[in-house]
């Protein structure tokens, strides 16, 4: 009985953390979209192969702000 109670509390905590994380992601996405919209010549591509960031496209160059991968297009 006690174990089940602890388990459901743990689940509730995880749900709250997941909700927080999702809200955080939504907020960051909206911010990023706003920045891209207001910055001429900048767009965002797919995920970098390092998996830690999306690629930024600017001045005919694709680059990753995290691992410094860079390639001309
Ligand atoms: Zn990268």
PDB file of the backbone (N, CA, C, O) and the ligand in Angstrom, with CONECT records:
HET     ZN  A 101       1
ATOM      1  N   UNK A   1       0.846  -1.201   0.000  1.00  0.00           N
ATOM      2  CA  UNK A   1       0.000   0.000   0.000  1.00  0.00           C
ATOM      3  C   UNK A   1       0.882   1.253   0.000  1.00  0.00           C
ATOM      4  O   UNK A   1       0.679   2.190  -0.771  1.00  0.00           O
ATOM      5  N   UNK A   2       1.858   1.225   0.890  1.00  0.00           N
ATOM      6  CA  UNK A   2       2.729   2.391   1.010  1.00  0.00           C
ATOM      7  C   UNK A   2       3.559   2.587  -0.268  1.00  0.00           C
ATOM      8  O   UNK A   2       3.751   3.702  -0.753  1.00  0.00           O
ATOM      9  N   UNK A   3       4.042   1.448  -0.788  1.00  0.00           N
ATOM     10  CA  UNK A   3       4.835   1.519  -2.003  1.00  0.00           C
ATOM     11  C   UNK A   3       4.035   2.091  -3.154  1.00  0.00           C
ATOM     12  O   UNK A   3       4.553   2.876  -3.948  1.00  0.00           O
ATOM     13  N   UNK A   4       2.780   1.703  -3.246  1.00  0.00           N
ATOM     14  CA  UNK A   4       1.937   2.207  -4.329  1.00  0.00           C
ATOM     15  C   UNK A   4       1.725   3.722  -4.204  1.00  0.00           C
ATOM     16  O   UNK A   4       1.703   4.462  -5.187  1.00  0.00           O
ATOM     17  N   UNK A   5       1.569   4.142  -2.940  1.00  0.00           N
ATOM     18  CA  UNK A   5       1.376   5.570  -2.714  1.00  0.00           C
ATOM     19  C   UNK A   5       2.608   6.363  -3.173  1.00  0.00           C
ATOM     20  O   UNK A   5       2.498   7.400  -3.826  1.00  0.00           O
ATOM     21  N   UNK A   6       3.777   5.838  -2.809  1.00  0.00           N
ATOM     22  CA  UNK A   6       5.010   6.511  -3.213  1.00  0.00           C
ATOM     23  C   UNK A   6       5.144   6.521  -4.732  1.00  0.00           C
ATOM     24  O   UNK A   6       5.602   7.496  -5.328  1.00  0.00           O
ATOM     25  N   UNK A   7       4.733   5.412  -5.339  1.00  0.00           N
ATOM     26  CA  UNK A   7       4.857   5.299  -6.786  1.00  0.00           C
ATOM     27  C   UNK A   7       4.004   6.354  -7.485  1.00  0.00           C
ATOM     28  O   UNK A   7       4.451   6.994  -8.436  1.00  0.00           O
ATOM     29  N   UNK A   8       2.762   6.532  -7.001  1.00  0.00           N
ATOM     30  CA  UNK A   8       1.894   7.490  -7.677  1.00  0.00           C
ATOM     31  C   UNK A   8       2.380   8.919  -7.437  1.00  0.00           C
ATOM     32  O   UNK A   8       2.207   9.792  -8.287  1.00  0.00           O
ATOM     33  N   UNK A   9       2.991   9.150  -6.269  1.00  0.00           N
ATOM     34  CA  UNK A   9       3.534  10.483  -6.040  1.00  0.00           C
ATOM     35  C   UNK A   9       4.698  10.749  -7.006  1.00  0.00           C
ATOM     36  O   UNK A   9       4.847  11.842  -7.553  1.00  0.00           O
ATOM     37  N   UNK A  10       5.508   9.710  -7.189  1.00  0.00           N
ATOM     38  CA  UNK A  10       6.640   9.833  -8.115  1.00  0.00           C
ATOM     39  C   UNK A  10       6.137  10.114  -9.534  1.00  0.00           C
ATOM     40  O   UNK A  10       6.691  10.936 -10.263  1.00  0.00           O
ATOM     41  N   UNK A  11       5.063   9.397  -9.899  1.00  0.00           N
ATOM     42  CA  UNK A  11       4.496   9.616 -11.230  1.00  0.00           C
ATOM     43  C   UNK A  11       3.991  11.051 -11.390  1.00  0.00           C
ATOM     44  O   UNK A  11       4.181  11.687 -12.427  1.00  0.00           O
ATOM     45  N   UNK A  12       3.344  11.535 -10.333  1.00  0.00           N
ATOM     46  CA  UNK A  12       2.822  12.904 -10.394  1.00  0.00           C
ATOM     47  C   UNK A  12       3.970  13.898 -10.541  1.00  0.00           C
ATOM     48  O   UNK A  12       3.875  14.861 -11.301  1.00  0.00           O
ATOM     49  N   UNK A  13       5.052  13.656  -9.809  1.00  0.00           N
ATOM     50  CA  UNK A  13       6.212  14.542  -9.933  1.00  0.00           C
ATOM     51  C   UNK A  13       6.773  14.526 -11.349  1.00  0.00           C
ATOM     52  O   UNK A  13       7.138  15.563 -11.903  1.00  0.00           O
ATOM     53  N   UNK A  14       6.835  13.328 -11.920  1.00  0.00           N
ATOM     54  CA  UNK A  14       7.355  13.217 -13.286  1.00  0.00           C
ATOM     55  C   UNK A  14       6.440  13.938 -14.272  1.00  0.00           C
ATOM     56  O   UNK A  14       6.912  14.602 -15.195  1.00  0.00           O
ATOM     57  N   UNK A  15       5.129  13.803 -14.072  1.00  0.00           N
ATOM     58  CA  UNK A  15       4.174  14.492 -14.944  1.00  0.00           C
ATOM     59  C   UNK A  15       4.368  16.003 -14.869  1.00  0.00           C
ATOM     60  O   UNK A  15       4.336  16.701 -15.883  1.00  0.00           O
ATOM     61  N   UNK A  16       4.571  16.495 -13.643  1.00  0.00           N
ATOM     62  CA  UNK A  16       4.770  17.934 -13.493  1.00  0.00           C
ATOM     63  C   UNK A  16       6.047  18.387 -14.177  1.00  0.00           C
ATOM     64  O   UNK A  16       6.082  19.432 -14.827  1.00  0.00           O
ATOM     65  N   UNK A  17       7.100  17.588 -14.023  1.00  0.00           N
ATOM     66  CA  UNK A  17       8.362  17.957 -14.673  1.00  0.00           C
ATOM     67  C   UNK A  17       8.230  17.926 -16.185  1.00  0.00           C
ATOM     68  O   UNK A  17       8.786  18.771 -16.887  1.00  0.00           O
ATOM     69  N   UNK A  18       7.472  16.926 -16.687  1.00  0.00           N
ATOM     70  CA  UNK A  18       7.259  16.833 -18.129  1.00  0.00           C
ATOM     71  C   UNK A  18       6.477  18.041 -18.633  1.00  0.00           C
ATOM     72  O   UNK A  18       6.807  18.612 -19.672  1.00  0.00           O
ATOM     73  N   UNK A  19       5.435  18.430 -17.887  1.00  0.00           N
ATOM     74  CA  UNK A  19       4.662  19.613 -18.263  1.00  0.00           C
ATOM     75  C   UNK A  19       5.555  20.847 -18.303  1.00  0.00           C
ATOM     76  O   UNK A  19       5.497  21.640 -19.243  1.00  0.00           O
ATOM     77  N   UNK A  20       6.381  20.999 -17.271  1.00  0.00           N
ATOM     78  CA  UNK A  20       7.300  22.139 -17.224  1.00  0.00           C
ATOM     79  C   UNK A  20       8.228  22.128 -18.433  1.00  0.00           C
ATOM     80  O   UNK A  20       8.447  23.155 -19.076  1.00  0.00           O
ATOM     81  N   UNK A  21       8.769  20.949 -18.728  1.00  0.00           N
ATOM     82  CA  UNK A  21       9.723  20.839 -19.832  1.00  0.00           C
ATOM     83  C   UNK A  21       9.037  21.179 -21.157  1.00  0.00           C
ATOM     84  O   UNK A  21       9.617  21.855 -22.006  1.00  0.00           O
ATOM     85  N   UNK A  22       7.795  20.703 -21.326  1.00  0.00           N
ATOM     86  CA  UNK A  22       7.083  20.991 -22.571  1.00  0.00           C
ATOM     87  C   UNK A  22       6.796  22.486 -22.706  1.00  0.00           C
ATOM     88  O   UNK A  22       6.917  23.059 -23.788  1.00  0.00           O
ATOM     89  N   UNK A  23       6.414  23.103 -21.593  1.00  0.00           N
ATOM     90  CA  UNK A  23       6.147  24.539 -21.628  1.00  0.00           C
ATOM     91  C   UNK A  23       7.425  25.291 -21.978  1.00  0.00           C
ATOM     92  O   UNK A  23       7.413  26.246 -22.754  1.00  0.00           O
ATOM     93  N   UNK A  24       8.521  24.838 -21.390  1.00  0.00           N
ATOM     94  CA  UNK A  24       9.816  25.448 -21.678  1.00  0.00           C
ATOM     95  C   UNK A  24      10.155  25.355 -23.160  1.00  0.00           C
ATOM     96  O   UNK A  24      10.603  26.330 -23.764  1.00  0.00           O
ATOM     97  N   UNK A  25       9.940  24.179 -23.741  1.00  0.00           N
ATOM     98  CA  UNK A  25      10.248  23.974 -25.155  1.00  0.00           C
ATOM     99  C   UNK A  25       9.366  24.871 -26.017  1.00  0.00           C
ATOM    100  O   UNK A  25       9.851  25.506 -26.954  1.00  0.00           O
ATOM    101  N   UNK A  26       8.061  24.926 -25.701  1.00  0.00           N
ATOM    102  CA  UNK A  26       7.150  25.788 -26.462  1.00  0.00           C
ATOM    103  C   UNK A  26       7.621  27.237 -26.409  1.00  0.00           C
ATOM    104  O   UNK A  26       7.626  27.942 -27.418  1.00  0.00           O
ATOM    105  N   UNK A  27       8.018  27.669 -25.206  1.00  0.00           N
ATOM    106  CA  UNK A  27       8.470  29.040 -25.034  1.00  0.00           C
ATOM    107  C   UNK A  27       9.718  29.306 -25.875  1.00  0.00           C
ATOM    108  O   UNK A  27       9.812  30.329 -26.553  1.00  0.00           O
ATOM    109  N   UNK A  28      10.670  28.378 -25.823  1.00  0.00           N
ATOM    110  CA  UNK A  28      11.905  28.547 -26.594  1.00  0.00           C
ATOM    111  C   UNK A  28      11.621  28.538 -28.090  1.00  0.00           C
ATOM    112  O   UNK A  28      12.218  29.307 -28.842  1.00  0.00           O
ATOM    113  N   UNK A  29      10.711  27.670 -28.522  1.00  0.00           N
ATOM    114  CA  UNK A  29      10.366  27.607 -29.947  1.00  0.00           C
ATOM    115  C   UNK A  29       9.754  28.919 -30.410  1.00  0.00           C
ATOM    116  O   UNK A  29      10.105  29.435 -31.471  1.00  0.00           O
ATOM    117  N   UNK A  30       8.843  29.454 -29.618  1.00  0.00           N
ATOM    118  CA  UNK A  30       8.213  30.721 -29.988  1.00  0.00           C
ATOM    119  C   UNK A  30       9.244  31.835 -30.044  1.00  0.00           C
ATOM    120  O   UNK A  30       9.208  32.674 -30.945  1.00  0.00           O
ATOM    121  N   UNK A  31      10.164  31.846 -29.083  1.00  0.00           N
ATOM    122  CA  UNK A  31      11.211  32.858 -29.060  1.00  0.00           C
ATOM    123  C   UNK A  31      12.100  32.736 -30.286  1.00  0.00           C
ATOM    124  O   UNK A  31      12.421  33.729 -30.940  1.00  0.00           O
ATOM    125  N   UNK A  32      12.496  31.489 -30.592  1.00  0.00           N
ATOM    126  CA  UNK A  32      13.369  31.242 -31.738  1.00  0.00           C
ATOM    127  C   UNK A  32      12.684  31.673 -33.038  1.00  0.00           C
ATOM    128  O   UNK A  32      13.300  32.305 -33.897  1.00  0.00           O
ATOM    129  N   UNK A  33      11.394  31.320 -33.169  1.00  0.00           N
ATOM    130  CA  UNK A  33      10.648  31.723 -34.360  1.00  0.00           C
ATOM    131  C   UNK A  33      10.632  33.245 -34.496  1.00  0.00           C
ATOM    132  O   UNK A  33      10.789  33.781 -35.593  1.00  0.00           O
ATOM    133  N   UNK A  34      10.441  33.932 -33.374  1.00  0.00           N
ATOM    134  CA  UNK A  34      10.418  35.394 -33.386  1.00  0.00           C
ATOM    135  C   UNK A  34      11.756  35.966 -33.821  1.00  0.00           C
ATOM    136  O   UNK A  34      11.805  36.904 -34.616  1.00  0.00           O
ATOM    137  N   UNK A  35      12.829  35.408 -33.308  1.00  0.00           N
ATOM    138  CA  UNK A  35      14.172  35.897 -33.650  1.00  0.00           C
ATOM    139  C   UNK A  35      14.447  35.680 -35.138  1.00  0.00           C
ATOM    140  O   UNK A  35      14.966  36.563 -35.821  1.00  0.00           O
ATOM    141  N   UNK A  36      14.088  34.485 -35.630  1.00  0.00           N
ATOM    142  CA  UNK A  36      14.326  34.177 -37.044  1.00  0.00           C
ATOM    143  C   UNK A  36      13.519  35.124 -37.930  1.00  0.00           C
ATOM    144  O   UNK A  36      14.010  35.593 -38.956  1.00  0.00           O
ATOM    145  N   UNK A  37      12.274  35.401 -37.525  1.00  0.00           N
ATOM    146  CA  UNK A  37      11.406  36.286 -38.301  1.00  0.00           C
ATOM    147  C   UNK A  37      11.990  37.690 -38.361  1.00  0.00           C
ATOM    148  O   UNK A  37      11.879  38.366 -39.384  1.00  0.00           O
ATOM    149  N   UNK A  38      12.598  38.124 -37.294  1.00  0.00           N
ATOM    150  CA  UNK A  38      13.081  39.501 -37.223  1.00  0.00           C
ATOM    151  C   UNK A  38      14.518  39.664 -37.698  1.00  0.00           C
ATOM    152  O   UNK A  38      15.022  40.785 -37.759  1.00  0.00           O
ATOM    153  N   UNK A  39      15.175  38.575 -38.030  1.00  0.00           N
ATOM    154  CA  UNK A  39      16.568  38.663 -38.456  1.00  0.00           C
ATOM    155  C   UNK A  39      16.674  38.300 -39.927  1.00  0.00           C
ATOM    156  O   UNK A  39      16.427  37.158 -40.315  1.00  0.00           O
ATOM    157  N   UNK A  40      17.046  39.283 -40.744  1.00  0.00           N
ATOM    158  CA  UNK A  40      17.151  39.047 -42.183  1.00  0.00           C
ATOM    159  C   UNK A  40      18.209  38.004 -42.496  1.00  0.00           C
ATOM    160  O   UNK A  40      19.283  37.994 -41.894  1.00  0.00           O
ATOM    161  N   UNK A  41      17.903  37.138 -43.432  1.00  0.00           N
ATOM    162  CA  UNK A  41      18.880  36.190 -43.950  1.00  0.00           C
ATOM    163  C   UNK A  41      19.216  35.044 -43.029  1.00  0.00           C
ATOM    164  O   UNK A  41      20.183  34.321 -43.268  1.00  0.00           O
ATOM    165  N   UNK A  42      18.433  34.862 -41.977  1.00  0.00           N
ATOM    166  CA  UNK A  42      18.696  33.746 -41.073  1.00  0.00           C
ATOM    167  C   UNK A  42      17.511  32.793 -41.084  1.00  0.00           C
ATOM    168  O   UNK A  42      16.358  33.214 -40.989  1.00  0.00           O
ATOM    169  N   UNK A  43      17.808  31.513 -41.199  1.00  0.00           N
ATOM    170  CA  UNK A  43      16.737  30.535 -41.028  1.00  0.00           C
ATOM    171  C   UNK A  43      17.281  29.341 -40.258  1.00  0.00           C
ATOM    172  O   UNK A  43      18.485  29.211 -40.039  1.00  0.00           O
ATOM    173  N   UNK A  44      16.374  28.487 -39.861  1.00  0.00           N
ATOM    174  CA  UNK A  44      16.756  27.341 -39.042  1.00  0.00           C
ATOM    175  C   UNK A  44      16.487  26.067 -39.820  1.00  0.00           C
ATOM    176  O   UNK A  44      15.405  25.883 -40.377  1.00  0.00           O
ATOM    177  N   UNK A  45      17.477  25.192 -39.855  1.00  0.00           N
ATOM    178  CA  UNK A  45      17.343  23.929 -40.576  1.00  0.00           C
ATOM    179  C   UNK A  45      17.042  22.776 -39.640  1.00  0.00           C
ATOM    180  O   UNK A  45      16.554  22.969 -38.527  1.00  0.00           O
ATOM    181  N   UNK A  46      17.338  21.590 -40.102  1.00  0.00           N
ATOM    182  CA  UNK A  46      17.082  20.389 -39.320  1.00  0.00           C
ATOM    183  C   UNK A  46      18.103  20.211 -38.214  1.00  0.00           C
ATOM    184  O   UNK A  46      18.994  21.045 -38.050  1.00  0.00           O
ATOM    185  N   UNK A  47      17.986  19.147 -37.464  1.00  0.00           N
ATOM    186  CA  UNK A  47      18.918  18.896 -36.362  1.00  0.00           C
ATOM    187  C   UNK A  47      20.334  18.631 -36.864  1.00  0.00           C
ATOM    188  O   UNK A  47      20.523  17.995 -37.901  1.00  0.00           O
ATOM    189  N   UNK A  48      21.321  19.119 -36.126  1.00  0.00           N
ATOM    190  CA  UNK A  48      22.730  18.814 -36.413  1.00  0.00           C
ATOM    191  C   UNK A  48      22.990  17.358 -36.082  1.00  0.00           C
ATOM    192  O   UNK A  48      22.265  16.748 -35.296  1.00  0.00           O
ATOM    193  N   UNK A  49      24.033  16.805 -36.690  1.00  0.00           N
ATOM    194  CA  UNK A  49      24.349  15.399 -36.411  1.00  0.00           C
ATOM    195  C   UNK A  49      24.837  15.188 -34.980  1.00  0.00           C
ATOM    196  O   UNK A  49      24.825  14.062 -34.481  1.00  0.00           O
ATOM    197  N   UNK A  50      25.268  16.265 -34.315  1.00  0.00           N
ATOM    198  CA  UNK A  50      25.663  16.125 -32.905  1.00  0.00           C
ATOM    199  C   UNK A  50      24.433  15.920 -32.021  1.00  0.00           C
ATOM    200  O   UNK A  50      24.545  15.449 -30.890  1.00  0.00           O
ATOM    201  N   UNK A  51      23.247  16.281 -32.551  1.00  0.00           N
ATOM    202  CA  UNK A  51      22.017  16.043 -31.818  1.00  0.00           C
ATOM    203  C   UNK A  51      21.717  17.065 -30.738  1.00  0.00           C
ATOM    204  O   UNK A  51      20.715  16.945 -30.033  1.00  0.00           O
ATOM    205  N   UNK A  52      22.569  18.063 -30.600  1.00  0.00           N
ATOM    206  CA  UNK A  52      22.410  19.018 -29.505  1.00  0.00           C
ATOM    207  C   UNK A  52      21.802  20.340 -29.926  1.00  0.00           C
ATOM    208  O   UNK A  52      21.500  21.183 -29.081  1.00  0.00           O
ATOM    209  N   UNK A  53      21.617  20.533 -31.233  1.00  0.00           N
ATOM    210  CA  UNK A  53      21.075  21.809 -31.697  1.00  0.00           C
ATOM    211  C   UNK A  53      20.506  21.648 -33.100  1.00  0.00           C
ATOM    212  O   UNK A  53      20.845  20.708 -33.818  1.00  0.00           O
ATOM    213  N   UNK A  54      19.638  22.579 -33.479  1.00  0.00           N
ATOM    214  CA  UNK A  54      19.242  22.686 -34.870  1.00  0.00           C
ATOM    215  C   UNK A  54      20.310  23.492 -35.598  1.00  0.00           C
ATOM    216  O   UNK A  54      21.043  24.266 -34.982  1.00  0.00           O
ATOM    217  N   UNK A  55      20.392  23.304 -36.908  1.00  0.00           N
ATOM    218  CA  UNK A  55      21.373  24.031 -37.695  1.00  0.00           C
ATOM    219  C   UNK A  55      20.851  25.433 -38.015  1.00  0.00           C
ATOM    220  O   UNK A  55      19.653  25.628 -38.224  1.00  0.00           O
ATOM    221  N   UNK A  56      21.748  26.384 -38.048  1.00  0.00           N
ATOM    222  CA  UNK A  56      21.405  27.755 -38.410  1.00  0.00           C
ATOM    223  C   UNK A  56      21.930  28.001 -39.823  1.00  0.00           C
ATOM    224  O   UNK A  56      23.074  27.673 -40.138  1.00  0.00           O
ATOM    225  N   UNK A  57      21.080  28.582 -40.668  1.00  0.00           N
ATOM    226  CA  UNK A  57      21.470  28.886 -42.038  1.00  0.00           C
ATOM    227  C   UNK A  57      21.620  30.393 -42.164  1.00  0.00           C
ATOM    228  O   UNK A  57      20.688  31.152 -41.898  1.00  0.00           O
ATOM    229  N   UNK A  58      22.821  30.814 -42.578  1.00  0.00           N
ATOM    230  CA  UNK A  58      23.086  32.249 -42.668  1.00  0.00           C
ATOM    231  C   UNK A  58      24.232  32.508 -43.623  1.00  0.00           C
ATOM    232  O   UNK A  58      25.240  31.801 -43.613  1.00  0.00           O
ATOM    233  N   UNK A  59      24.065  33.540 -44.458  1.00  0.00           N
ATOM    234  CA  UNK A  59      25.115  33.895 -45.419  1.00  0.00           C
ATOM    235  C   UNK A  59      25.594  32.675 -46.190  1.00  0.00           C
ATOM    236  O   UNK A  59      26.798  32.457 -46.327  1.00  0.00           O
ATOM    237  N   UNK A  60      24.670  31.889 -46.687  1.00  0.00           N
ATOM    238  CA  UNK A  60      24.961  30.687 -47.478  1.00  0.00           C
ATOM    239  C   UNK A  60      25.866  29.705 -46.740  1.00  0.00           C
ATOM    240  O   UNK A  60      26.627  28.954 -47.350  1.00  0.00           O
ATOM    241  N   UNK A  61      25.768  29.730 -45.447  1.00  0.00           N
ATOM    242  CA  UNK A  61      26.515  28.780 -44.627  1.00  0.00           C
ATOM    243  C   UNK A  61      25.553  28.115 -43.648  1.00  0.00           C
ATOM    244  O   UNK A  61      24.680  28.758 -43.066  1.00  0.00           O
ATOM    245  N   UNK A  62      25.740  26.817 -43.486  1.00  0.00           N
ATOM    246  CA  UNK A  62      24.990  26.096 -42.463  1.00  0.00           C
ATOM    247  C   UNK A  62      25.938  25.845 -41.314  1.00  0.00           C
ATOM    248  O   UNK A  62      27.046  25.348 -41.515  1.00  0.00           O
ATOM    249  N   UNK A  63      25.510  26.185 -40.104  1.00  0.00           N
ATOM    250  CA  UNK A  63      26.394  25.884 -38.985  1.00  0.00           C
ATOM    251  C   UNK A  63      25.616  25.509 -37.738  1.00  0.00           C
ATOM    252  O   UNK A  63      24.440  25.835 -37.579  1.00  0.00           O
ATOM    253  N   UNK A  64      26.320  24.811 -36.861  1.00  0.00           N
ATOM    254  CA  UNK A  64      25.737  24.389 -35.593  1.00  0.00           C
ATOM    255  C   UNK A  64      26.325  25.265 -34.487  1.00  0.00           C
ATOM    256  O   UNK A  64      27.545  25.333 -34.337  1.00  0.00           O
ATOM    257  N   UNK A  65      25.473  25.931 -33.715  1.00  0.00           N
ATOM    258  CA  UNK A  65      25.996  26.784 -32.656  1.00  0.00           C
ATOM    259  C   UNK A  65      26.556  25.996 -31.480  1.00  0.00           C
ATOM    260  O   UNK A  65      27.183  26.563 -30.586  1.00  0.00           O
ATOM    261  N   UNK A  66      26.326  24.695 -31.485  1.00  0.00           N
ATOM    262  CA  UNK A  66      26.788  23.897 -30.351  1.00  0.00           C
ATOM    263  C   UNK A  66      28.150  23.252 -30.602  1.00  0.00           C
ATOM    264  O   UNK A  66      29.086  23.440 -29.825  1.00  0.00           O
ATOM    265  N   UNK A  67      28.254  22.483 -31.706  1.00  0.00           N
ATOM    266  CA  UNK A  67      29.509  21.736 -31.935  1.00  0.00           C
ATOM    267  C   UNK A  67      30.416  22.418 -32.955  1.00  0.00           C
ATOM    268  O   UNK A  67      31.499  21.920 -33.260  1.00  0.00           O
ATOM    269  N   UNK A  68      29.963  23.578 -33.491  1.00  0.00           N
ATOM    270  CA  UNK A  68      30.767  24.363 -34.428  1.00  0.00           C
ATOM    271  C   UNK A  68      30.908  23.714 -35.802  1.00  0.00           C
ATOM    272  O   UNK A  68      31.738  24.136 -36.608  1.00  0.00           O
ATOM    273  N   UNK A  69      30.096  22.682 -36.070  1.00  0.00           N
ATOM    274  CA  UNK A  69      30.048  22.142 -37.424  1.00  0.00           C
ATOM    275  C   UNK A  69      29.679  23.278 -38.384  1.00  0.00           C
ATOM    276  O   UNK A  69      28.820  24.099 -38.063  1.00  0.00           O
ATOM    277  N   UNK A  70      30.314  23.332 -39.548  1.00  0.00           N
ATOM    278  CA  UNK A  70      30.050  24.416 -40.485  1.00  0.00           C
ATOM    279  C   UNK A  70      30.253  23.936 -41.913  1.00  0.00           C
ATOM    280  O   UNK A  70      31.193  23.192 -42.195  1.00  0.00           O
ATOM    281  N   UNK A  71      29.385  24.354 -42.803  1.00  0.00           N
ATOM    282  CA  UNK A  71      29.496  23.925 -44.183  1.00  0.00           C
ATOM    283  C   UNK A  71      28.855  24.973 -45.079  1.00  0.00           C
ATOM    284  O   UNK A  71      27.790  25.499 -44.756  1.00  0.00           O
ATOM    285  N   UNK A  72      29.503  25.285 -46.219  1.00  0.00           N
ATOM    286  CA  UNK A  72      28.953  26.234 -47.178  1.00  0.00           C
ATOM    287  C   UNK A  72      27.871  25.549 -48.010  1.00  0.00           C
ATOM    288  O   UNK A  72      27.943  24.347 -48.266  1.00  0.00           O
ATOM    289  N   UNK A  73      26.875  26.314 -48.427  1.00  0.00           N
ATOM    290  CA  UNK A  73      25.846  25.732 -49.304  1.00  0.00           C
ATOM    291  C   UNK A  73      25.700  26.539 -50.587  1.00  0.00           C
ATOM    292  O   UNK A  73      24.882  26.198 -51.441  1.00  0.00           O
TER     293      UNK A  73
HETATM  294 ZN    ZN A 101      26.205  20.185 -33.814  1.00  0.00          ZN
END
